[in-house]
Amino acid sequence: MLYGKEAVLNLRGAVAVVTGGSRGIGAAIAEELGRAGAMVVVNYAGSVEPAEELASTINEIGGGAEAVAVQADVADPEQAQSLIDETINHFGRIDILINNAGMNIDKPLGQMEVDDWDQVVNLDLNASFYTVRAALPHMQEQELGRIINISSVVGESGNPMQSNYSAAKAGMLGFTRTAALELAQNNITVNAVCPGFVETDMVQEMPEDIQEYFRNQIPLGRFAQPEEIGKTVRFLVEEGDYMTGNTIDVNGGLYMRS
């Protein structure tokens, strides 16, 4: 059954770009979409081997899934444009854009250097604008698109030592809502996912006592697995045709303790 201009987007054969897709949350999202039969562009800035290994894994899934690893530093607007251009050259279209690339440089506000601020805000916020701007003409021509921005619980609650990261992730939520309002007329939905602590390399490198402290703040008593974020993104793509401008919290209840 059709609702509005289009049916629910069918992931089998759809083309998805996942920025920062070589490891952690991005890799889990890319693999989840691949398992659903999507054509996946695994974007990476410097981690070529993990990106190519993930693309190979997706290609071995079968069922129509196909993946390619594409290098681009999406904090550079020209490289963000080239990422989308290469996607179109390779697959002929773009249906799904997952803005996941990010970084953190954690320091007290009084010790935060201008470059610390600029690096984080440029990758964690500005890059989403750069990729959306590049992908938008193609989605508008298709009258169909799904944009999902990976923000953070820190963008909702704030967090000591992370003024740059918090500001960037909060800005991503404002960008999500405004883009959703503007693009609804083109049947392009724009939503955000806000993970809490996730079992990634960054979290695992934290001292065990710090990890335990944060686990104790989470009502469900554990960190998320990257695959749980991947499943949330898949739900938004496949079933979220009437969801736009939303923020989906996946944090085990941590935000309630903020």
CORFEN-V267813 format. One record per residue. OMEGA is omega in whole degrees, -180 to 180 (none if undefined). D_LAST is the distance of its C-alpha to the last C-alpha in Angstrom with 2 decimals. Layout:
((OMEGA D_LAST) (OMEGA D_LAST))
This chain:
((178 41.71) (175 40.73) (-178 38.04) (-175 38.39) (-172 39.74) (170 38.86) (173 38.14) (-178 35.01) (179 35.22) (-177 37.01) (-179 35.58) (-179 38.99) (177 40.60) (-178 37.79) (-177 37.06) (173 33.54) (178 32.48) (178 29.49) (-175 28.69) (-170 27.68) (-173 29.04) (-176 30.67) (174 27.96) (-178 24.53) (-179 22.76) (180 25.61) (179 28.26) (177 26.75) (-179 26.65) (-179 30.20) (179 31.54) (178 30.04) (177 31.67) (179 34.83) (177 35.03) (176 35.06) (-178 38.06) (167 36.66) (-169 38.23) (170 35.58) (179 35.58) (-180 33.66) (175 32.90) (176 32.58) (-177 32.98) (-174 34.45) (-173 33.94) (-175 37.16) (177 37.91) (-180 34.66) (-180 34.92) (177 38.55) (179 37.97) (178 35.31) (178 37.70) (179 40.41) (180 38.27) (180 37.60) (180 41.30) (-178 42.25) (-177 40.25) (179 42.97) (179 42.79) (-179 43.07) (177 40.10) (-179 40.82) (175 38.85) (177 39.58) (-177 37.79) (179 37.80) (173 37.07) (171 35.45) (-173 33.04) (172 31.23) (175 30.07) (-176 33.76) (179 34.68) (178 38.14) (175 36.95) (177 34.43) (-179 37.46) (176 39.56) (180 37.04) (179 37.39) (-180 41.13) (176 41.62) (-180 39.75) (179 42.14) (-175 45.12) (-173 44.31) (177 43.11) (-179 44.32) (170 41.10) (-178 37.29) (-171 35.40) (176 31.87) (178 29.86) (178 26.71) (-175 25.11) (-175 23.47) (-179 24.90) (178 22.53) (173 22.22) (171 20.14) (-170 21.49) (178 18.95) (171 20.04) (-176 19.08) (-179 19.62) (180 22.87) (-178 24.23) (177 23.36) (179 26.74) (-180 27.67) (176 28.58) (179 25.22) (-174 23.62) (-179 26.39) (-176 26.45) (-179 22.83) (-178 22.82) (-179 26.24) (-172 25.46) (179 21.89) (-174 22.67) (-179 26.37) (179 27.61) (175 26.23) (-177 28.40) (-178 31.31) (178 31.35) (180 30.84) (-179 33.62) (-177 35.88) (-170 35.28) (-179 35.38) (-179 39.19) (178 39.65) (179 37.10) (178 38.54) (179 42.03) (-171 41.05) (-179 39.25) (176 36.60) (176 33.50) (177 30.00) (180 27.52) (-179 24.15) (-180 21.81) (179 19.47) (-178 16.36) (172 13.02) (179 9.34) (176 9.50) (178 11.59) (-171 9.10) (-169 6.10) (179 8.60) (179 9.29) (178 11.98) (-175 15.42) (-179 14.83) (179 15.77) (-179 18.42) (180 16.59) (-180 13.60) (-179 16.35) (-178 18.42) (175 15.97) (177 14.96) (178 18.73) (179 19.40) (176 17.64) (177 19.87) (180 22.79) (-176 22.24) (-180 22.45) (178 25.43) (179 27.25) (179 26.80) (-177 28.47) (-169 31.28) (180 32.07) (-179 32.05) (178 35.73) (-178 36.50) (176 34.81) (177 32.19) (-180 28.69) (-180 25.68) (178 22.27) (173 19.18) (-180 17.43) (174 13.91) (167 13.97) (177 11.46) (-177 13.45) (-180 17.07) (176 20.18) (180 21.84) (-177 23.97) (-180 21.29) (-178 19.00) (178 22.12) (177 23.28) (175 20.43) (-175 21.78) (-179 21.56) (177 19.90) (176 16.99) (-179 16.85) (178 16.97) (-178 14.13) (176 11.76) (-179 13.56) (178 12.86) (-175 9.07) (-179 10.06) (179 11.54) (169 14.55) (179 15.12) (172 16.29) (176 15.98) (168 17.40) (180 21.02) (-179 22.08) (179 24.35) (175 21.56) (178 20.55) (180 24.30) (177 24.81) (178 22.18) (179 24.03) (178 27.32) (-179 26.33) (-180 25.52) (-173 28.86) (-171 30.99) (-173 29.66) (-176 27.62) (178 30.64) (178 29.39) (175 25.81) (-177 25.20) (-176 22.58) (172 19.85) (-179 16.54) (180 16.35) (177 13.13) (-172 14.22) (177 11.40) (-178 12.30) (-176 9.52) (-176 6.79) (179 5.11) (-180 5.56) (-176 3.81) (none 0.00))
